[in-house]
Amino acid sequence: MKIFLDGQLVDEKDAVVSVFDHGLLYGDGVFEGTRIYDGNIAFLKEHLDRLFESAKVLMIDIGMTKEELIQATVDTCKANGLENGYIRHVVTRGAGTLGLNPYLCKKASVIIIAASIKLYPQEMYDNGMKIITAGTIRNMSEALNPRVKSLNYLNNIMAKIEAINAGVMECLMLNPQGYVAEASGDNVFVVKGNKLTTPPTWCGALEGITREKVMDLAREMGMEVEETVMSRYEIWTADEVFLTGTAAEVIAVIELDKRPIGNGKPGPITNKLIEAYRKLVVSDGVRIG
């Protein structure tokens, strides 16, 4: 495997960073996950826009333009013969000292990994997934804004541990006020009649790229789409619930905390959105050809 590391494509075994890199020492950096479908890097420009915005908030100079990063992404996919798979962009603060001072890190490190990923088994896409509510509360937005996709993902990982220990693959995370924020790695949607709702980002949700695309698709289908504060009651009593994310795509949730959602099967709206989304990802993005 070839990895893009600081301007060069290197062999996987040579793709190393310093033990003094603040991305390793403190989770000081940002990342993006992007999918490639039949040679189309879906929504690459939107993902890089978010990467640059996250870096700006953390005052990290990526040291490359968006156009240069797009070309580097295409080159990395070509070098690995990747037509379908997953792309991870990582920008770390770079090597510095053992202290917290980020200004002692001379240069950010830019990494692009083009490989494969399988987040959930096919059976879950066919039959839906069961989830629990995690006891781990989503970080307060005033402390660490979830719109910044940073390398510090411990909040999400702690919730993921709870889910796996409970025998499921995903969980619901609530914000400090007890309202729904998101799943440990995905955005949450509720279908009730012809209305699609999702928590607003200020409730503790990432401003997901897939989230935005699915909301647009639902509007094209004639649905009313709304961002609104919701509790678990809205999920328990929903007609349908599904999760969205770059790696997860669109996947139905059929049970929360042992309570079946709807008839306990993936619903028709969810299935329509899955079909529409799969058509979109092969056309909206950057071709590697």
C-alpha positions, 0 to 999 in steps of 0.5 A, a space after each residue: 500500500 502507498 500512503 501520502 505523507 507530507 508531499 510524497 507517496 511512500 510504502 506503508 512500512 515507511 509511513 511513520 510520524 514522530 513520537 513527538 507529533 502532537 497528534 499522537 501526544 494530545 490528539 491535536 489534529 483533524 481528519 476526514 473520511 471519504 468514500 470512493 465508488 466506482 472511481 468517484 470520490 464522493 463529495 470530496 470537495 465538501 469533505 475538504 471544505 470541512 477539513 479546512 474549517 476544522 483546521 482553521 478553528 484549531 489554528 493549524 496551517 495545513 500547508 496545502 491548497 484544497 486543489 493540491 489536496 484533491 490532486 494528492 487524493 487522486 494520486 493516492 487512489 491511483 497508486 493503490 489501484 483503488 476504485 472502491 473503498 475508503 479514504 482517510 485524510 489526517 492533518 496533525 499539528 506536527 512534531 513539537 515538544 512534550 509540552 502543550 504549546 502548539 506554536 513549538 510544532 514547526 509544521 503540520 503533517 498531512 497524511 492520506 490513506 486509501 484503503 478499504 472499510 466495512 463498518 457493519 455486516 451486510 445483514 444489518 443493512 438488510 434487516 436493520 440494527 439494534 442500538 442502546 443509549 450510552 451512559 457517556 454524555 456527548 461533550 459540551 459544545 462550549 468545551 469541544 465543538 462537535 463540528 470540529 472533526 478532531 483527532 480527539 475522539 475519546 468521547 465517541 470511543 467511550 460510548 462505542 465501548 458501551 455499545 459493544 459491551 452491550 452486544 450491539 454495534 452502535 449507540 445513541 448519545 445524549 447531550 448534557 441536557 438529556 436531548 439526542 445528539 448523535 450516535 457514536 459515529 453517525 447522525 440520527 434521523 427520525 421518520 414520522 409520517 411525511 416528516 424527517 427530523 434530525 437534531 440540530 448541530 448545536 445539540 452536539 451533532 457533527 455537521 455530517 456530509 452524508 447528513 446534508 445529502 440525505 436531507 436534500 434527497 428527502 426534500 426531493 422526495 417531497 418530504 418535510 425536513 426539519 432540524 429539531 431538538 428531540 428526546 428518546 421519546 421521539 425515537 421510541 415512537 417513530 415510524 422509522 429511524 436511521 443513521 447516516 455517515 460516510 462509512 455507514 452510509 444509510 442504515 436502519 435502526 429497528 430497536 432502541 433500548 429493547 423497544 422496537 421501532 415501527 414494525 421492527 423492520 427497515 421502513 419504506 422511506 429508509 429504503 428509498 433514501 438508501 437507494 437514492 443515496 447509492 445512486 448519488 455517490 457514484 455521480 457527485 464528487 471527483 473522478 480519479 480517471 
